[in-house]
Amino acid sequence: MKKKSFSWYFLILVLCIGVLTTFSGCGSGPLNAPKDFTIDSKGAFSFKGVSGANMYRIDVYLTKYISNGTISKDAQIACTANVAQSKGTVKGTASSVKALPYGNYTAVITSVPKSGSKRTKSEAVFSSAFTRSGSLSVPAISVTKNNWGATIKLTDDACKNYLEKEGAYSFKYQVFSDEACTKMVTEGTFGKDITHNPNAAPGPNAINYNNASVDFAVAEGQATSYWVKCMAVGNTELKVTDSEWSKAVKVDIDGKKPENNSPFGPPAGQ
């Protein structure tokens, strides 16, 4: 009888351990957070999963929005990846990371409970910062005559490309009085803070992007034809390299004084 009693007690103990193990994710309160989370600039990630999670969520932010383990209230999620539940070491690739514009990023991962569960998501675990870098593409520009000289403008497609794929930094331009581009008349920079303008009025003259153009002026009596080149300026800290210079775009200017009787127009920039 003693042996039978011992066997029953042992069986009950084993069953209890099994039940506790199975339902260790039950109850209330936050789930345990994933551990040893890493992610690189190509989206390859690794972390240790936890019991009770239904899935894991990875959110990526520009690093400038994160300070001392806190996400700024005005931060925008750059991209997101959902990872299915798994225990042990979990590895995979968040493909959306490879499409991010150049810049410094930090990823945040949380354990997410099942819908209807009394458990809540875990505290956030932050990755080390990683950098998306590369070479900028050659800017596409238009150059049109205005009342005091000409306006150099990035095309809407170019602006869209820089903002969505490469990151907007700034642009250099050079103006020449000869087709061989050996006699430079003026030069400058523009476009440091290009932004999309969602409220642009429709039409051929719509300003769909702010800070995407610059004016240059010429003195009365200067040559009537000019050739303009432009390049995108990179960022050494982020390992983003300059683009090559664009092909020269010709613009014809009459060389007359502007209506305000000044040989030069208003300050460059928009």
PyRosetta script that sets phi, psi and omega in degrees:
from pyrosetta import init, pose_from_sequence

init()
pose = pose_from_sequence("MKKKSFSWYFLILVLCIGVLTTFSGCGSGPLNAPKDFTIDSKGAFSFKGVSGANMYRIDVYLTKYISNGTISKDAQIACTANVAQSKGTVKGTASSVKALPYGNYTAVITSVPKSGSKRTKSEAVFSSAFTRSGSLSVPAISVTKNNWGATIKLTDDACKNYLEKEGAYSFKYQVFSDEACTKMVTEGTFGKDITHNPNAAPGPNAINYNNASVDFAVAEGQATSYWVKCMAVGNTELKVTDSEWSKAVKVDIDGKKPENNSPFGPPAGQ")
pose.set_psi(1, -37.6)
pose.set_omega(1, -179.6)
pose.set_phi(2, -64.0)
pose.set_psi(2, -38.8)
pose.set_omega(2, 179.9)
pose.set_phi(3, -65.0)
pose.set_psi(3, -40.5)
pose.set_omega(3, 179.5)
pose.set_phi(4, -64.8)
pose.set_psi(4, -42.0)
pose.set_omega(4, 179.7)
pose.set_phi(5, -61.8)
pose.set_psi(5, -42.4)
pose.set_omega(5, 179.5)
pose.set_phi(6, -62.9)
pose.set_psi(6, -40.3)
pose.set_omega(6, 180.0)
pose.set_phi(7, -63.4)
pose.set_psi(7, -41.6)
pose.set_omega(7, 179.3)
pose.set_phi(8, -65.3)
pose.set_psi(8, -44.0)
pose.set_omega(8, 178.6)
pose.set_phi(9, -60.7)
pose.set_psi(9, -41.2)
pose.set_omega(9, -179.3)
pose.set_phi(10, -65.0)
pose.set_psi(10, -41.2)
pose.set_omega(10, 180.0)
pose.set_phi(11, -64.5)
pose.set_psi(11, -42.8)
pose.set_omega(11, 179.0)
pose.set_phi(12, -62.8)
pose.set_psi(12, -40.6)
pose.set_omega(12, 179.3)
pose.set_phi(13, -61.9)
pose.set_psi(13, -44.0)
pose.set_omega(13, 179.3)
pose.set_phi(14, -62.7)
pose.set_psi(14, -42.9)
pose.set_omega(14, 179.4)
pose.set_phi(15, -63.3)
pose.set_psi(15, -40.7)
pose.set_omega(15, 179.6)
pose.set_phi(16, -63.3)
pose.set_psi(16, -43.1)
pose.set_omega(16, 178.6)
pose.set_phi(17, -62.0)
pose.set_psi(17, -41.0)
pose.set_omega(17, 179.2)
pose.set_phi(18, -63.5)
pose.set_psi(18, -42.8)
pose.set_omega(18, 179.8)
pose.set_phi(19, -64.3)
pose.set_psi(19, -43.9)
pose.set_omega(19, 180.0)
pose.set_phi(20, -62.9)
pose.set_psi(20, -38.7)
pose.set_omega(20, 179.4)
pose.set_phi(21, -66.9)
pose.set_psi(21, -43.3)
pose.set_omega(21, -177.7)
pose.set_phi(22, -64.3)
pose.set_psi(22, -39.6)
pose.set_omega(22, -174.6)
pose.set_phi(23, -104.4)
pose.set_psi(23, 23.5)
pose.set_omega(23, -179.5)
pose.set_phi(24, -64.1)
pose.set_psi(24, -22.2)
pose.set_omega(24, 178.9)
pose.set_phi(25, -86.4)
pose.set_psi(25, -3.2)
pose.set_omega(25, -178.8)
pose.set_phi(26, -81.6)
pose.set_psi(26, -178.1)
pose.set_omega(26, -179.2)
pose.set_phi(27, 100.3)
pose.set_psi(27, -150.2)
pose.set_omega(27, -179.8)
pose.set_phi(28, -134.9)
pose.set_psi(28, 173.8)
pose.set_omega(28, -179.2)
pose.set_phi(29, 95.1)
pose.set_psi(29, 173.6)
pose.set_omega(29, -177.3)
pose.set_phi(30, -70.7)
pose.set_psi(30, 148.3)
pose.set_omega(30, 174.4)
pose.set_phi(31, -70.5)
pose.set_psi(31, 162.5)
pose.set_omega(31, 172.5)
pose.set_phi(32, -68.3)
pose.set_psi(32, 147.8)
pose.set_omega(32, -179.4)
pose.set_phi(33, -86.1)
pose.set_psi(33, 147.9)
pose.set_omega(33, 174.2)
pose.set_phi(34, -59.6)
pose.set_psi(34, 156.3)
pose.set_omega(34, -179.5)
pose.set_phi(35, -120.1)
pose.set_psi(35, 159.4)
pose.set_omega(35, 174.6)
pose.set_phi(36, 54.7)
pose.set_psi(36, 46.6)
pose.set_omega(36, -177.8)
pose.set_phi(37, -79.9)
pose.set_psi(37, 126.7)
pose.set_omega(37, 175.0)
pose.set_phi(38, -135.8)
pose.set_psi(38, 152.2)
pose.set_omega(38, 176.1)
pose.set_phi(39, -154.8)
pose.set_psi(39, 146.1)
pose.set_omega(39, -178.8)
pose.set_phi(40, -117.0)
pose.set_psi(40, -177.2)
pose.set_omega(40, -173.7)
pose.set_phi(41, -69.1)
pose.set_psi(41, -11.2)
pose.set_omega(41, 176.7)
pose.set_phi(42, -100.6)
pose.set_psi(42, 1.9)
pose.set_omega(42, 177.2)
pose.set_phi(43, 91.3)
pose.set_psi(43, 0.3)
pose.set_omega(43, 179.3)
pose.set_phi(44, -71.1)
pose.set_psi(44, 123.8)
pose.set_omega(44, -176.7)
pose.set_phi(45, -125.6)
pose.set_psi(45, 163.5)
pose.set_omega(45, 177.0)
pose.set_phi(46, -153.9)
pose.set_psi(46, 141.3)
pose.set_omega(46, 175.0)
pose.set_phi(47, -163.6)
pose.set_psi(47, 167.7)
pose.set_omega(47, 176.6)
pose.set_phi(48, -99.9)
pose.set_psi(48, 122.4)
pose.set_omega(48, -178.3)
pose.set_phi(49, -73.6)
pose.set_psi(49, 170.1)
pose.set_omega(49, -178.3)
pose.set_phi(50, -130.3)
pose.set_psi(50, 162.2)
pose.set_omega(50, 177.4)
pose.set_phi(51, -76.0)
pose.set_psi(51, 146.4)
pose.set_omega(51, 173.9)
pose.set_phi(52, 90.4)
pose.set_psi(52, -10.7)
pose.set_omega(52, -178.8)
pose.set_phi(53, -80.8)
pose.set_psi(53, 143.0)
pose.set_omega(53, 174.6)
pose.set_phi(54, -87.0)
pose.set_psi(54, -33.0)
pose.set_omega(54, 179.0)
pose.set_phi(55, -165.4)
pose.set_psi(55, 177.0)
pose.set_omega(55, 176.5)
pose.set_phi(56, -126.3)
pose.set_psi(56, 140.1)
pose.set_omega(56, -179.8)
pose.set_phi(57, -115.3)
pose.set_psi(57, 129.7)
pose.set_omega(57, 176.9)
pose.set_phi(58, -113.3)
pose.set_psi(58, 119.8)
pose.set_omega(58, 175.8)
pose.set_phi(59, -113.0)
pose.set_psi(59, 137.0)
pose.set_omega(59, -178.9)
pose.set_phi(60, -114.0)
pose.set_psi(60, 132.2)
pose.set_omega(60, -179.7)
pose.set_phi(61, -125.6)
pose.set_psi(61, 155.6)
pose.set_omega(61, 166.3)
pose.set_phi(62, -62.8)
pose.set_psi(62, 135.3)
pose.set_omega(62, -175.0)
pose.set_phi(63, -59.5)
pose.set_psi(63, -26.9)
pose.set_omega(63, -179.3)
pose.set_phi(64, -62.2)
pose.set_psi(64, -18.6)
pose.set_omega(64, -179.9)
pose.set_phi(65, -89.3)
pose.set_psi(65, 0.4)
pose.set_omega(65, -176.4)
pose.set_phi(66, -121.2)
pose.set_psi(66, 130.4)
pose.set_omega(66, -179.7)
pose.set_phi(67, -144.7)
pose.set_psi(67, 124.8)
pose.set_omega(67, 177.2)
pose.set_phi(68, 51.9)
pose.set_psi(68, 44.0)
pose.set_omega(68, 176.9)
pose.set_phi(69, 73.9)
pose.set_psi(69, 17.7)
pose.set_omega(69, 179.3)
pose.set_phi(70, -124.5)
pose.set_psi(70, 135.8)
pose.set_omega(70, 178.6)
pose.set_phi(71, -92.8)
pose.set_psi(71, 128.6)
pose.set_omega(71, -179.9)
pose.set_phi(72, -59.7)
pose.set_psi(72, 146.1)
pose.set_omega(72, -179.0)
pose.set_phi(73, -64.2)
pose.set_psi(73, -28.8)
pose.set_omega(73, -179.0)
pose.set_phi(74, -94.6)
pose.set_psi(74, 12.1)
pose.set_omega(74, -179.8)
pose.set_phi(75, -69.4)
pose.set_psi(75, 143.6)
pose.set_omega(75, 175.2)
pose.set_phi(76, -114.0)
pose.set_psi(76, 137.4)
pose.set_omega(76, 179.2)
pose.set_phi(77, -72.0)
pose.set_psi(77, 124.7)
pose.set_omega(77, -179.8)
pose.set_phi(78, -75.7)
pose.set_psi(78, -39.4)
pose.set_omega(78, 175.2)
pose.set_phi(79, -164.7)
pose.set_psi(79, 163.4)
pose.set_omega(79, -176.1)
pose.set_phi(80, -136.8)
pose.set_psi(80, 147.4)
pose.set_omega(80, 173.9)
pose.set_phi(81, -137.9)
pose.set_psi(81, 135.4)
pose.set_omega(81, 175.4)
pose.set_phi(82, -105.8)
pose.set_psi(82, 132.4)
pose.set_omega(82, -176.1)
pose.set_phi(83, -118.5)
pose.set_psi(83, 130.7)
pose.set_omega(83, -178.6)
pose.set_phi(84, -64.5)
pose.set_psi(84, 153.2)
pose.set_omega(84, -179.6)
pose.set_phi(85, -59.8)
pose.set_psi(85, 137.7)
pose.set_omega(85, 176.0)
pose.set_phi(86, -163.3)
pose.set_psi(86, 144.0)
pose.set_omega(86, 177.3)
pose.set_phi(87, -97.7)
pose.set_psi(87, 169.5)
pose.set_omega(87, -178.0)
pose.set_phi(88, 75.3)
pose.set_psi(88, -158.0)
pose.set_omega(88, -179.9)
pose.set_phi(89, -81.0)
pose.set_psi(89, 124.5)
pose.set_omega(89, -178.3)
pose.set_phi(90, -107.0)
pose.set_psi(90, 128.7)
pose.set_omega(90, 178.7)
pose.set_phi(91, -129.0)
pose.set_psi(91, 149.7)
pose.set_omega(91, 179.0)
pose.set_phi(92, -178.7)
pose.set_psi(92, -169.1)
pose.set_omega(92, 179.7)
pose.set_phi(93, -134.9)
pose.set_psi(93, 126.8)
pose.set_omega(93, 173.2)
pose.set_phi(94, -90.0)
pose.set_psi(94, 94.7)
pose.set_omega(94, -171.6)
pose.set_phi(95, -61.5)
pose.set_psi(95, -26.4)
pose.set_omega(95, -178.0)
pose.set_phi(96, -65.8)
pose.set_psi(96, -21.2)
pose.set_omega(96, 179.6)
pose.set_phi(97, -63.9)
pose.set_psi(97, -35.5)
pose.set_omega(97, -177.5)
pose.set_phi(98, -68.2)
pose.set_psi(98, -14.3)
pose.set_omega(98, 180.0)
pose.set_phi(99, -97.5)
pose.set_psi(99, 0.4)
pose.set_omega(99, -178.3)
pose.set_phi(100, -70.5)
pose.set_psi(100, 146.9)
pose.set_omega(100, 173.4)
pose.set_phi(101, -61.7)
pose.set_psi(101, 160.2)
pose.set_omega(101, 178.2)
pose.set_phi(102, -60.2)
pose.set_psi(102, 141.2)
pose.set_omega(102, 179.4)
pose.set_phi(103, 160.1)
pose.set_psi(103, 179.3)
pose.set_omega(103, 177.1)
pose.set_phi(104, -95.0)
pose.set_psi(104, 130.6)
pose.set_omega(104, -176.8)
pose.set_phi(105, -131.9)
pose.set_psi(105, 155.7)
pose.set_omega(105, 173.1)
pose.set_phi(106, -133.9)
pose.set_psi(106, 136.8)
pose.set_omega(106, 180.0)
pose.set_phi(107, -104.1)
pose.set_psi(107, 151.3)
pose.set_omega(107, 180.0)
pose.set_phi(108, -128.5)
pose.set_psi(108, 131.5)
pose.set_omega(108, 179.8)
pose.set_phi(109, -120.2)
pose.set_psi(109, 143.1)
pose.set_omega(109, 175.7)
pose.set_phi(110, -136.7)
pose.set_psi(110, 151.6)
pose.set_omega(110, 171.4)
pose.set_phi(111, -86.0)
pose.set_psi(111, 133.4)
pose.set_omega(111, -176.1)
pose.set_phi(112, -115.4)
pose.set_psi(112, 129.7)
pose.set_omega(112, -179.2)
pose.set_phi(113, -79.7)
pose.set_psi(113, 171.3)
pose.set_omega(113, 175.8)
pose.set_phi(114, -69.1)
pose.set_psi(114, 153.6)
pose.set_omega(114, 177.2)
pose.set_phi(115, -62.8)
pose.set_psi(115, 132.5)
pose.set_omega(115, -179.9)
pose.set_phi(116, 88.0)
pose.set_psi(116, -5.1)
pose.set_omega(116, 179.8)
pose.set_phi(117, -72.8)
pose.set_psi(117, 153.4)
pose.set_omega(117, 175.4)
pose.set_phi(118, -79.9)
pose.set_psi(118, -11.6)
pose.set_omega(118, 178.0)
pose.set_phi(119, -77.8)
pose.set_psi(119, 156.0)
pose.set_omega(119, 176.7)
pose.set_phi(120, -117.7)
pose.set_psi(120, 166.6)
pose.set_omega(120, -178.6)
pose.set_phi(121, -64.2)
pose.set_psi(121, 156.7)
pose.set_omega(121, -177.3)
pose.set_phi(122, -75.4)
pose.set_psi(122, 170.4)
pose.set_omega(122, 171.9)
pose.set_phi(123, -66.4)
pose.set_psi(123, 156.0)
pose.set_omega(123, -177.2)
pose.set_phi(124, -77.2)
pose.set_psi(124, 141.9)
pose.set_omega(124, 174.7)
pose.set_phi(125, -115.7)
pose.set_psi(125, 126.2)
pose.set_omega(125, -174.7)
pose.set_phi(126, -97.2)
pose.set_psi(126, 140.4)
pose.set_omega(126, 174.9)
pose.set_phi(127, -84.4)
pose.set_psi(127, 170.7)
pose.set_omega(127, 168.2)
pose.set_phi(128, -71.7)
pose.set_psi(128, 153.5)
pose.set_omega(128, 179.5)
pose.set_phi(129, -67.2)
pose.set_psi(129, 145.7)
pose.set_omega(129, 174.7)
pose.set_phi(130, -132.3)
pose.set_psi(130, 158.4)
pose.set_omega(130, -174.1)
pose.set_phi(131, -118.0)
pose.set_psi(131, 130.4)
pose.set_omega(131, 170.8)
pose.set_phi(132, -95.3)
pose.set_psi(132, 119.4)
pose.set_omega(132, -175.0)
pose.set_phi(133, -136.2)
pose.set_psi(133, 169.1)
pose.set_omega(133, -179.8)
pose.set_phi(134, 165.3)
pose.set_psi(134, -163.0)
pose.set_omega(134, 179.8)
pose.set_phi(135, -105.3)
pose.set_psi(135, 141.0)
pose.set_omega(135, 178.8)
pose.set_phi(136, -78.5)
pose.set_psi(136, 148.0)
pose.set_omega(136, 178.6)
pose.set_phi(137, -80.6)
pose.set_psi(137, 158.7)
pose.set_omega(137, 179.9)
pose.set_phi(138, -67.8)
pose.set_psi(138, 128.5)
pose.set_omega(138, -178.2)
pose.set_phi(139, -70.7)
pose.set_psi(139, 138.8)
pose.set_omega(139, 172.5)
pose.set_phi(140, -93.1)
pose.set_psi(140, 129.5)
pose.set_omega(140, -175.5)
pose.set_phi(141, -131.5)
pose.set_psi(141, 160.3)
pose.set_omega(141, 168.2)
pose.set_phi(142, -122.3)
pose.set_psi(142, 148.7)
pose.set_omega(142, 178.7)
pose.set_phi(143, -130.5)
pose.set_psi(143, 120.3)
pose.set_omega(143, -177.6)
pose.set_phi(144, -127.8)
pose.set_psi(144, 143.4)
pose.set_omega(144, 178.5)
pose.set_phi(145, -66.0)
pose.set_psi(145, 141.6)
pose.set_omega(145, 171.9)
pose.set_phi(146, -131.9)
pose.set_psi(146, -167.5)
pose.set_omega(146, -171.9)
pose.set_phi(147, -68.8)
pose.set_psi(147, -20.2)
pose.set_omega(147, -176.1)
pose.set_phi(148, -127.1)
pose.set_psi(148, 2.3)
pose.set_omega(148, -178.6)
pose.set_phi(149, 165.2)
pose.set_psi(149, -109.2)
pose.set_omega(149, 179.2)
pose.set_phi(150, -154.4)
pose.set_psi(150, 160.4)
pose.set_omega(150, 177.6)
pose.set_phi(151, -113.7)
pose.set_psi(151, 127.3)
pose.set_omega(151, 175.0)
pose.set_phi(152, -98.6)
pose.set_psi(152, 127.6)
pose.set_omega(152, -175.7)
pose.set_phi(153, -137.2)
pose.set_psi(153, 132.9)
pose.set_omega(153, 172.0)
pose.set_phi(154, -69.8)
pose.set_psi(154, 140.2)
pose.set_omega(154, 177.5)
pose.set_phi(155, -68.7)
pose.set_psi(155, 157.6)
pose.set_omega(155, 179.1)
pose.set_phi(156, -60.3)
pose.set_psi(156, -38.4)
pose.set_omega(156, 179.2)
pose.set_phi(157, -63.5)
pose.set_psi(157, -38.3)
pose.set_omega(157, 178.8)
pose.set_phi(158, -65.3)
pose.set_psi(158, -44.5)
pose.set_omega(158, 179.0)
pose.set_phi(159, -60.2)
pose.set_psi(159, -45.1)
pose.set_omega(159, -179.7)
pose.set_phi(160, -60.2)
pose.set_psi(160, -42.3)
pose.set_omega(160, -179.8)
pose.set_phi(161, -63.4)
pose.set_psi(161, -46.4)
pose.set_omega(161, -178.3)
pose.set_phi(162, -65.1)
pose.set_psi(162, -42.5)
pose.set_omega(162, -177.2)
pose.set_phi(163, -70.4)
pose.set_psi(163, -38.6)
pose.set_omega(163, -173.3)
pose.set_phi(164, -92.5)
pose.set_psi(164, -26.2)
pose.set_omega(164, -172.6)
pose.set_phi(165, -119.6)
pose.set_psi(165, -34.0)
pose.set_omega(165, -172.1)
pose.set_phi(166, -118.4)
pose.set_psi(166, -24.4)
pose.set_omega(166, -174.5)
pose.set_phi(167, 95.6)
pose.set_psi(167, 139.5)
pose.set_omega(167, -178.9)
pose.set_phi(168, -98.6)
pose.set_psi(168, 127.8)
pose.set_omega(168, 179.6)
pose.set_phi(169, -118.3)
pose.set_psi(169, -91.4)
pose.set_omega(169, 174.0)
pose.set_phi(170, -157.3)
pose.set_psi(170, 171.9)
pose.set_omega(170, -174.2)
pose.set_phi(171, -135.7)
pose.set_psi(171, 142.6)
pose.set_omega(171, 175.3)
pose.set_phi(172, -103.9)
pose.set_psi(172, 146.6)
pose.set_omega(172, 172.9)
pose.set_phi(173, -133.1)
pose.set_psi(173, 152.3)
pose.set_omega(173, 175.0)
pose.set_phi(174, -135.0)
pose.set_psi(174, 139.5)
pose.set_omega(174, -179.2)
pose.set_phi(175, -118.0)
pose.set_psi(175, 130.6)
pose.set_omega(175, -177.4)
pose.set_phi(176, -122.1)
pose.set_psi(176, 154.1)
pose.set_omega(176, 178.9)
pose.set_phi(177, -99.1)
pose.set_psi(177, 3.3)
pose.set_omega(177, 177.9)
pose.set_phi(178, -134.7)
pose.set_psi(178, 151.3)
pose.set_omega(178, -175.8)
pose.set_phi(179, -64.7)
pose.set_psi(179, -28.1)
pose.set_omega(179, 179.4)
pose.set_phi(180, -76.2)
pose.set_psi(180, -7.1)
pose.set_omega(180, 178.6)
pose.set_phi(181, 58.2)
pose.set_psi(181, 50.5)
pose.set_omega(181, 176.2)
pose.set_phi(182, -111.8)
pose.set_psi(182, -17.5)
pose.set_omega(182, -177.5)
pose.set_phi(183, -113.4)
pose.set_psi(183, 91.6)
pose.set_omega(183, -176.0)
pose.set_phi(184, -78.8)
pose.set_psi(184, 133.6)
pose.set_omega(184, -179.4)
pose.set_phi(185, -95.5)
pose.set_psi(185, -43.5)
pose.set_omega(185, -179.7)
pose.set_phi(186, -159.6)
pose.set_psi(186, 164.8)
pose.set_omega(186, 177.1)
pose.set_phi(187, -153.2)
pose.set_psi(187, 166.5)
pose.set_omega(187, 179.6)
pose.set_phi(188, 179.2)
pose.set_psi(188, -172.2)
pose.set_omega(188, 179.0)
pose.set_phi(189, -129.5)
pose.set_psi(189, 160.0)
pose.set_omega(189, 176.8)
pose.set_phi(190, -163.6)
pose.set_psi(190, 174.9)
pose.set_omega(190, 171.9)
pose.set_phi(191, 76.1)
pose.set_psi(191, 21.1)
pose.set_omega(191, -176.9)
pose.set_phi(192, -62.2)
pose.set_psi(192, -34.3)
pose.set_omega(192, -175.9)
pose.set_phi(193, -125.3)
pose.set_psi(193, 59.4)
pose.set_omega(193, 178.0)
pose.set_phi(194, -65.7)
pose.set_psi(194, 133.8)
pose.set_omega(194, 175.6)
pose.set_phi(195, -137.0)
pose.set_psi(195, 151.5)
pose.set_omega(195, 176.7)
pose.set_phi(196, -76.6)
pose.set_psi(196, 140.6)
pose.set_omega(196, 179.6)
pose.set_phi(197, -108.6)
pose.set_psi(197, 94.5)
pose.set_omega(197, -176.0)
pose.set_phi(198, -70.6)
pose.set_psi(198, -13.8)
pose.set_omega(198, -177.0)
pose.set_phi(199, -102.6)
pose.set_psi(199, 18.5)
pose.set_omega(199, -178.9)
pose.set_phi(200, -63.4)
pose.set_psi(200, 137.0)
pose.set_omega(200, 176.9)
pose.set_phi(201, -70.0)
pose.set_psi(201, 138.0)
pose.set_omega(201, -178.9)
pose.set_phi(202, -66.2)
pose.set_psi(202, 155.0)
pose.set_omega(202, 178.3)
pose.set_phi(203, 132.7)
pose.set_psi(203, 168.3)
pose.set_omega(203, -177.0)
pose.set_phi(204, -65.1)
pose.set_psi(204, -22.4)
pose.set_omega(204, -179.0)
pose.set_phi(205, -101.6)
pose.set_psi(205, 16.1)
pose.set_omega(205, -178.2)
pose.set_phi(206, -63.0)
pose.set_psi(206, 137.7)
pose.set_omega(206, 175.7)
pose.set_phi(207, -96.5)
pose.set_psi(207, 89.7)
pose.set_omega(207, -175.4)
pose.set_phi(208, -80.4)
pose.set_psi(208, -18.4)
pose.set_omega(208, 178.9)
pose.set_phi(209, -135.2)
pose.set_psi(209, 133.3)
pose.set_omega(209, 178.8)
pose.set_phi(210, -85.8)
pose.set_psi(210, 150.8)
pose.set_omega(210, 176.3)
pose.set_phi(211, 61.9)
pose.set_psi(211, 30.0)
pose.set_omega(211, -176.8)
pose.set_phi(212, -107.4)
pose.set_psi(212, 13.4)
pose.set_omega(212, -179.0)
pose.set_phi(213, -144.0)
pose.set_psi(213, 165.7)
pose.set_omega(213, 178.6)
pose.set_phi(214, -150.7)
pose.set_psi(214, 147.2)
pose.set_omega(214, 177.7)
pose.set_phi(215, -104.6)
pose.set_psi(215, 144.4)
pose.set_omega(215, 170.0)
pose.set_phi(216, -127.5)
pose.set_psi(216, 146.1)
pose.set_omega(216, -176.6)
pose.set_phi(217, -113.1)
pose.set_psi(217, 154.6)
pose.set_omega(217, 176.6)
pose.set_phi(218, -126.7)
pose.set_psi(218, 148.9)
pose.set_omega(218, 179.3)
pose.set_phi(219, -77.6)
pose.set_psi(219, 153.5)
pose.set_omega(219, 179.9)
pose.set_phi(220, -59.9)
pose.set_psi(220, 136.4)
pose.set_omega(220, 177.3)
pose.set_phi(221, 92.8)
pose.set_psi(221, -7.6)
pose.set_omega(221, 177.2)
pose.set_phi(222, -73.4)
pose.set_psi(222, 170.5)
pose.set_omega(222, -178.0)
pose.set_phi(223, -52.5)
pose.set_psi(223, 150.7)
pose.set_omega(223, -176.4)
pose.set_phi(224, -91.0)
pose.set_psi(224, -10.6)
pose.set_omega(224, 178.4)
pose.set_phi(225, -121.1)
pose.set_psi(225, 138.6)
pose.set_omega(225, -179.3)
pose.set_phi(226, -134.3)
pose.set_psi(226, 155.6)
pose.set_omega(226, 178.5)
pose.set_phi(227, -123.7)
pose.set_psi(227, 128.8)
pose.set_omega(227, -172.5)
pose.set_phi(228, -117.6)
pose.set_psi(228, 133.8)
pose.set_omega(228, 176.3)
pose.set_phi(229, -123.2)
pose.set_psi(229, 154.6)
pose.set_omega(229, -177.4)
pose.set_phi(230, -144.0)
pose.set_psi(230, 150.0)
pose.set_omega(230, 175.8)
pose.set_phi(231, -142.2)
pose.set_psi(231, 151.7)
pose.set_omega(231, 176.0)
pose.set_phi(232, -90.3)
pose.set_psi(232, 133.3)
pose.set_omega(232, -176.7)
pose.set_phi(233, -95.5)
pose.set_psi(233, 129.0)
pose.set_omega(233, -177.4)
pose.set_phi(234, -82.2)
pose.set_psi(234, -160.9)
pose.set_omega(234, -177.1)
pose.set_phi(235, -141.8)
pose.set_psi(235, 111.7)
pose.set_omega(235, -175.7)
pose.set_phi(236, -61.5)
pose.set_psi(236, -42.2)
pose.set_omega(236, -177.7)
pose.set_phi(237, -60.9)
pose.set_psi(237, -37.9)
pose.set_omega(237, -178.7)
pose.set_phi(238, -92.0)
pose.set_psi(238, 2.9)
pose.set_omega(238, -179.2)
pose.set_phi(239, 59.7)
pose.set_psi(239, 38.9)
pose.set_omega(239, 175.1)
pose.set_phi(240, -103.7)
pose.set_psi(240, 120.9)
pose.set_omega(240, -173.9)
pose.set_phi(241, -93.4)
pose.set_psi(241, 154.4)
pose.set_omega(241, 179.5)
pose.set_phi(242, -60.1)
pose.set_psi(242, 154.1)
pose.set_omega(242, 171.4)
pose.set_phi(243, -81.0)
pose.set_psi(243, 172.2)
pose.set_omega(243, 169.9)
pose.set_phi(244, -78.1)
pose.set_psi(244, 164.6)
pose.set_omega(244, 176.8)
pose.set_phi(245, -70.6)
pose.set_psi(245, 144.0)
pose.set_omega(245, 176.6)
pose.set_phi(246, -72.5)
pose.set_psi(246, 164.6)
pose.set_omega(246, 172.3)
pose.set_phi(247, -67.3)
pose.set_psi(247, 148.7)
pose.set_omega(247, -177.4)
pose.set_phi(248, -68.0)
pose.set_psi(248, 135.7)
pose.set_omega(248, 176.9)
pose.set_phi(249, -108.5)
pose.set_psi(249, 128.0)
pose.set_omega(249, -177.0)
pose.set_phi(250, -87.6)
pose.set_psi(250, 141.2)
pose.set_omega(250, 174.0)
pose.set_phi(251, -139.3)
pose.set_psi(251, 136.7)
pose.set_omega(251, 179.1)
pose.set_phi(252, -101.5)
pose.set_psi(252, 129.1)
pose.set_omega(252, -179.3)
pose.set_phi(253, -125.8)
pose.set_psi(253, 140.2)
pose.set_omega(253, -174.0)
pose.set_phi(254, -74.8)
pose.set_psi(254, -14.9)
pose.set_omega(254, 177.0)
pose.set_phi(255, 77.7)
pose.set_psi(255, 6.6)
pose.set_omega(255, 179.3)
pose.set_phi(256, -82.3)
pose.set_psi(256, 158.6)
pose.set_omega(256, 177.3)
pose.set_phi(257, -65.7)
pose.set_psi(257, 144.8)
pose.set_omega(257, 173.9)
pose.set_phi(258, -64.2)
pose.set_psi(258, 166.4)
pose.set_omega(258, -177.2)
pose.set_phi(259, -63.9)
pose.set_psi(259, -21.8)
pose.set_omega(259, -179.7)
pose.set_phi(260, -84.1)
pose.set_psi(260, 8.4)
pose.set_omega(260, 177.0)
pose.set_phi(261, 64.1)
pose.set_psi(261, 17.5)
pose.set_omega(261, 175.6)
pose.set_phi(262, -106.0)
pose.set_psi(262, 141.9)
pose.set_omega(262, -179.8)
pose.set_phi(263, -68.7)
pose.set_psi(263, -12.4)
pose.set_omega(263, -179.8)
pose.set_phi(264, -127.8)
pose.set_psi(264, 153.4)
pose.set_omega(264, 179.5)
pose.set_phi(265, -88.0)
pose.set_psi(265, -163.2)
pose.set_omega(265, -179.8)
pose.set_phi(266, -67.9)
pose.set_psi(266, 168.2)
pose.set_omega(266, -179.3)
pose.set_phi(267, -55.8)
pose.set_psi(267, 147.9)
pose.set_omega(267, 179.3)
pose.set_phi(268, -66.6)
pose.set_psi(268, 153.1)
pose.set_omega(268, 177.8)
pose.set_phi(269, 110.0)
pose.set_psi(269, 165.2)
pose.set_omega(269, 179.2)
pose.set_phi(270, -134.4)
pose.dump_pdb("model.pdb")
